[in-house]
Amino acid sequence: MQTRHNITLSEDIARELDSVAGELGEKKSSVIEKALMVYFDLLDLRVAQKRMKDLKEGRDRTVDARDVWKEIGI
C-alpha cells in the first residue's frame, strides 16, 4: 500500500532530485523513497549506538526475556 505525502524542498534539493531522477530514468518518488530508506538505516544505527551508550552509562537497563514472557503469560 502506498500513501501520498506533500513535501516542500529547497530549490537546490529539488534540482538535484530532478537531475538524479532524470539521469536514472526513475520517478522522483522512487528516488525519495530509496534515499529515505538509506537514511533510516543510518538513523537505526545512531539509535542503537545511543541505546548502547545509555546502557553503559546506567540510564537504561535490560530485562531478562523470561521475565517479559512471564509478565505477558507465555
Buried (B, 14 or more C-beta within 10 A) or exposed (E): EEEEEEEEEEEEEEEEBEEEBEEEEBEBEEBBEEEEEEEEEEEEEEEEEEEEEEEEEEEEEEEEEEEEEEEEEE
